[in-house]
Amino acid sequence: MIRTLAIILIVLSVSACQTTRETQRNNIGSNSTSAPPKGGFDKKNAAEKRVGMGLTYINAQNYKRAKFHLDKALTYNAKSPNVHYALGIYFQRVKEYKSAEKHFKRALSIDSKRPEFYNAYGAFLCEKGDYKDAEKMFNRAIDIPTYTDVASAFYNVGFCALKQNQIDKAAEYFRKSLNRDRRRADALIEMAKIEFSKERYARALQYVRRYEQTRTTSESAWLGLKAAHFLRDKDAIARYGIILEQRFPDSEETAEYLDNKKRWM
């Protein structure tokens, strides 16, 4: 359950960062084409800046500061879809699901053409276990041709399928995600796990090595070691053993490896 939650939170962190960047670009564009209000406070622009700060604090897990900025944003512009989107993410993170759903729906009622809203709302529904409606939201995001991060929505469909133990469906959507973004780390590690569970160890190791092009974790090193063991690849076993011992000495995976080190050699 912890692993499931962590992945969903990563998928939302990415969405939040993307919204912040888009908001900043939109603000720059609007400032360049129109003059600021004469002698007045630009509440709409201020609200968008507060949204950016709120999302930054959400990603840093500083929820007190995030709420402060998002409350300000709501005061400045209660009709901004970005404000409600950010509040939806905030309330999801702090497990206030009724408020989260209210704000996600409000964001979509104001602007029904934003694919990242559908994707984030779908991730929220998936976390709650409402898989059918979650998939509908992900597909709404996928169907919007201008969505630049459609790989995220494909990944989310796959992850929700995985939560329902629909392994083949999950693999199908993880591959679709990787077709759009071949370096997408979360999809690579999930595919490695699926291939390992199917005893396709060479494929599992290939996915681990692709994953390693973006990052190395104790989880990926442990999976790589186990796949290499079944493939009788002593060099890979030794390399992953060193990675576990030197880079992740306090991890659960390293402890499991060291409990019976001779078995893997």
Backbone torsions as a table, in degrees:
resi	resn	phi	psi	omega
1	MET	NA	-36.0	178.9
2	ILE	-64.6	-42.9	-179.5
3	ARG	-63.0	-40.0	179.0
4	THR	-60.0	-48.0	-178.3
5	LEU	-62.8	-40.9	-177.9
6	ALA	-60.7	-40.9	-177.9
7	ILE	-68.7	-41.6	177.6
8	ILE	-61.6	-40.9	-179.4
9	LEU	-64.2	-34.9	178.1
10	ILE	-66.6	-49.3	177.4
11	VAL	-49.4	-41.7	-178.6
12	LEU	-72.0	-33.3	177.5
13	SER	-61.8	-42.8	178.7
14	VAL	-62.9	-45.4	179.6
15	SER	-61.3	-40.0	-178.5
16	ALA	-64.6	-44.0	179.2
17	CYS	-62.2	-40.7	-179.6
18	GLN	-63.3	-41.9	179.6
19	THR	-62.9	-39.6	179.1
20	THR	-59.9	-45.6	180.0
21	ARG	-63.9	-42.3	-179.8
22	GLU	-64.2	-40.5	178.8
23	THR	-60.9	-43.3	179.8
24	GLN	-62.9	-41.7	179.4
25	ARG	-64.0	-42.8	179.0
26	ASN	-61.3	-41.3	179.0
27	ASN	-62.9	-42.9	179.6
28	ILE	-62.2	-43.0	-179.8
29	GLY	-63.1	-42.8	-177.8
30	SER	-68.5	-36.1	-179.8
31	ASN	-68.0	-30.8	-175.9
32	SER	-78.9	-17.5	-175.7
33	THR	-108.4	-11.8	-178.6
34	SER	-142.4	148.3	-178.9
35	ALA	-78.1	149.6	177.4
36	PRO	-65.4	156.6	-178.4
37	PRO	-61.8	137.8	-177.5
38	LYS	-72.6	122.5	174.3
39	GLY	61.9	20.2	-177.6
40	GLY	-133.4	168.8	179.3
41	PHE	-94.0	124.2	-178.5
42	ASP	-80.8	91.4	-175.4
43	LYS	-66.5	-36.6	-178.5
44	LYS	-65.2	-45.4	178.7
45	ASN	-65.0	-41.0	178.9
46	ALA	-62.8	-38.6	179.1
47	ALA	-62.3	-43.2	-179.3
48	GLU	-65.1	-37.3	177.3
49	LYS	-65.7	-38.9	177.5
50	ARG	-65.5	-36.0	176.1
51	VAL	-60.6	-46.2	178.7
52	GLY	-57.9	-44.1	178.9
53	MET	-67.2	-39.0	179.2
54	GLY	-62.1	-43.5	179.3
55	LEU	-65.8	-37.6	177.5
56	THR	-60.9	-43.7	179.2
57	TYR	-69.8	-33.3	175.3
58	ILE	-61.5	-46.0	-179.7
59	ASN	-63.0	-29.4	177.4
60	ALA	-86.4	1.5	-179.3
61	GLN	61.9	27.0	174.3
62	ASN	-99.5	81.2	-169.3
63	TYR	-74.2	-26.5	177.6
64	LYS	-64.0	-47.7	179.4
65	ARG	-68.9	-36.9	178.5
66	ALA	-59.7	-45.9	-178.3
67	LYS	-65.0	-38.3	178.4
68	PHE	-57.0	-49.4	-177.8
69	HIS	-69.4	-38.0	-178.8
70	LEU	-71.9	-32.7	173.8
71	ASP	-64.1	-40.9	176.3
72	LYS	-61.5	-44.7	-179.4
73	ALA	-60.1	-41.6	179.9
74	LEU	-65.6	-37.1	177.4
75	THR	-65.0	-40.4	-178.5
76	TYR	-71.8	-39.2	-176.0
77	ASN	-154.4	89.2	-178.3
78	ALA	-72.9	-8.2	-179.5
79	LYS	-99.9	4.8	179.2
80	SER	-79.2	123.2	177.5
81	PRO	-64.9	-32.0	179.0
82	ASN	-63.1	-36.7	178.9
83	VAL	-62.3	-47.5	-178.3
84	HIS	-69.5	-35.5	175.4
85	TYR	-59.8	-48.3	-179.6
86	ALA	-64.3	-39.6	177.4
87	LEU	-65.4	-35.2	175.7
88	GLY	-60.1	-45.0	178.5
89	ILE	-64.1	-43.7	179.9
90	TYR	-58.1	-51.1	-175.8
91	PHE	-67.9	-30.1	174.7
92	GLN	-64.5	-43.1	-178.7
93	ARG	-62.4	-36.1	-177.8
94	VAL	-94.4	11.8	172.8
95	LYS	66.9	28.0	174.0
96	GLU	-101.7	80.8	-166.2
97	TYR	-68.9	-34.1	178.9
98	LYS	-63.3	-44.2	178.7
99	SER	-67.2	-38.6	178.7
100	ALA	-60.3	-47.4	-178.7
101	GLU	-62.9	-40.0	179.2
102	LYS	-59.0	-44.6	-176.8
103	HIS	-75.1	-37.1	175.6
104	PHE	-60.9	-44.3	179.6
105	LYS	-65.7	-37.7	178.8
106	ARG	-64.7	-42.0	178.2
107	ALA	-59.6	-43.5	-179.2
108	LEU	-71.7	-29.5	178.2
109	SER	-70.9	-29.2	178.6
110	ILE	-80.5	-40.9	-178.9
111	ASP	-140.3	102.0	-175.5
112	SER	-90.9	9.7	-177.1
113	LYS	-112.3	11.0	-177.2
114	ARG	-96.3	106.1	-175.8
115	PRO	-62.2	-32.7	-179.5
116	GLU	-66.5	-25.4	176.1
117	PHE	-68.1	-45.5	178.7
118	TYR	-62.7	-42.0	-178.5
119	ASN	-63.7	-46.0	179.9
120	ALA	-66.3	-40.9	178.6
121	TYR	-65.0	-38.7	176.6
122	GLY	-62.7	-41.4	177.9
123	ALA	-62.5	-38.0	176.9
124	PHE	-63.1	-46.4	-179.5
125	LEU	-64.9	-37.7	178.0
126	CYS	-63.4	-42.2	178.7
127	GLU	-60.9	-35.3	179.1
128	LYS	-76.6	-13.0	-177.3
129	GLY	92.7	10.1	177.9
130	ASP	-91.2	72.5	-168.5
131	TYR	-68.8	-37.5	-177.8
132	LYS	-63.1	-49.5	179.8
133	ASP	-70.2	-31.7	177.2
134	ALA	-61.1	-45.7	-179.5
135	GLU	-63.6	-35.5	176.6
136	LYS	-60.9	-42.8	179.7
137	MET	-65.8	-42.8	178.7
138	PHE	-61.6	-40.6	179.8
139	ASN	-67.9	-31.9	174.8
140	ARG	-62.8	-42.1	178.0
141	ALA	-64.1	-44.9	-178.6
142	ILE	-61.3	-36.5	-175.6
143	ASP	-74.7	-9.4	177.7
144	ILE	-86.5	109.4	-169.6
145	PRO	-63.9	-20.1	-178.4
146	THR	-86.4	1.1	-176.2
147	TYR	-71.2	115.5	-176.3
148	THR	-81.2	-19.8	-178.3
149	ASP	-113.2	43.5	-179.1
150	VAL	-63.6	-23.2	176.3
151	ALA	-57.6	-33.6	178.9
152	SER	-65.7	-42.3	180.0
153	ALA	-67.0	-41.2	176.7
154	PHE	-60.8	-43.5	178.1
155	TYR	-59.7	-43.3	-177.9
156	ASN	-63.6	-39.5	175.6
157	VAL	-60.3	-44.6	180.0
158	GLY	-62.7	-41.7	-177.8
159	PHE	-68.2	-37.6	176.4
160	CYS	-65.2	-37.1	176.0
161	ALA	-63.6	-39.1	179.1
162	LEU	-62.9	-39.7	178.7
163	LYS	-63.3	-23.7	178.4
164	GLN	-96.8	9.0	179.9
165	ASN	65.2	26.4	175.5
166	GLN	-93.8	78.4	-169.2
167	ILE	-64.1	-45.5	-177.1
168	ASP	-66.0	-40.5	177.1
169	LYS	-64.5	-41.8	178.7
170	ALA	-59.1	-46.8	-179.7
171	ALA	-61.0	-39.5	179.0
172	GLU	-58.6	-44.6	-177.3
173	TYR	-78.7	-30.7	173.7
174	PHE	-63.7	-38.5	177.4
175	ARG	-65.3	-39.7	177.1
176	LYS	-62.3	-39.4	176.8
177	SER	-61.8	-43.3	-179.2
178	LEU	-71.5	-26.5	174.5
179	ASN	-64.0	-32.3	178.8
180	ARG	-86.4	-29.5	-179.0
181	ASP	-148.1	91.9	-171.6
182	ARG	-66.7	-14.5	-179.6
183	ARG	-103.3	14.2	-178.4
184	ARG	-68.5	109.9	-169.3
185	ALA	-64.7	-43.7	-176.0
186	ASP	-64.3	-36.5	177.7
187	ALA	-71.0	-36.3	179.3
188	LEU	-63.5	-45.9	-177.6
189	ILE	-69.9	-33.8	177.2
190	GLU	-67.9	-38.3	176.8
191	MET	-66.2	-37.2	177.1
192	ALA	-60.8	-42.6	180.0
193	LYS	-65.4	-41.8	-179.8
194	ILE	-63.9	-46.4	-179.7
195	GLU	-63.4	-38.0	178.2
196	PHE	-64.9	-41.8	-179.5
197	SER	-64.3	-25.8	178.3
198	LYS	-91.5	7.2	178.9
199	GLU	63.5	28.1	174.4
200	ARG	-100.2	77.9	-167.2
201	TYR	-70.8	-34.4	178.6
202	ALA	-65.0	-41.5	177.8
203	ARG	-66.2	-41.5	178.7
204	ALA	-58.8	-44.3	-179.0
205	LEU	-66.8	-34.9	176.5
206	GLN	-62.0	-43.4	179.0
207	TYR	-66.7	-38.6	177.1
208	VAL	-60.2	-43.8	-178.7
209	ARG	-67.1	-35.0	173.7
210	ARG	-66.5	-39.6	176.6
211	TYR	-59.3	-40.0	-177.9
212	GLU	-66.0	-15.2	175.8
213	GLN	-71.5	-17.1	178.2
214	THR	-108.1	-35.0	-179.0
215	ARG	-169.6	165.2	172.6
216	THR	-129.7	132.3	178.7
217	THR	-125.8	167.2	176.1
218	SER	-62.2	-34.4	179.0
219	GLU	-64.5	-46.6	-178.3
220	SER	-68.2	-38.7	179.3
221	ALA	-65.4	-40.5	179.2
222	TRP	-66.5	-42.3	178.4
223	LEU	-65.0	-42.2	177.3
224	GLY	-61.4	-41.3	179.4
225	LEU	-62.8	-45.6	-178.3
226	LYS	-65.2	-41.1	178.0
227	ALA	-64.4	-42.4	179.1
228	ALA	-63.0	-34.7	178.1
229	HIS	-60.4	-47.0	180.0
230	PHE	-68.6	-25.8	178.0
231	LEU	-88.2	-2.4	-178.9
232	ARG	58.0	36.7	178.7
233	ASP	-94.7	90.9	-173.6
234	LYS	-64.9	-35.6	179.5
235	ASP	-63.2	-44.4	179.5
236	ALA	-66.8	-39.3	178.1
237	ILE	-59.1	-46.8	-179.4
238	ALA	-63.1	-42.4	-178.3
239	ARG	-63.3	-45.6	-178.6
240	TYR	-69.7	-32.5	176.3
241	GLY	-62.9	-42.0	178.0
242	ILE	-63.9	-42.7	179.5
243	ILE	-59.4	-45.7	-179.3
244	LEU	-62.4	-46.8	-175.6
245	GLU	-70.3	-38.5	-173.8
246	GLN	-89.2	-37.0	-174.5
247	ARG	-98.1	-25.5	-176.7
248	PHE	-133.4	55.8	-174.0
249	PRO	-64.4	-24.8	-176.5
250	ASP	-100.4	7.2	-176.3
251	SER	-80.6	157.5	177.1
252	GLU	-64.1	-36.3	-179.4
253	GLU	-63.9	-41.1	179.0
254	THR	-66.6	-39.1	178.1
255	ALA	-61.4	-42.0	179.5
256	GLU	-66.3	-39.3	177.6
257	TYR	-62.6	-45.9	-176.3
258	LEU	-73.2	-22.3	178.3
259	ASP	-59.4	-31.3	179.9
260	ASN	-147.3	60.8	-173.5
261	LYS	-60.1	-37.4	-176.4
262	LYS	-63.6	-28.2	-178.7
263	ARG	-60.2	-33.8	-172.6
264	TRP	-89.0	-10.9	-175.9
265	MET	-85.3	NA	NA
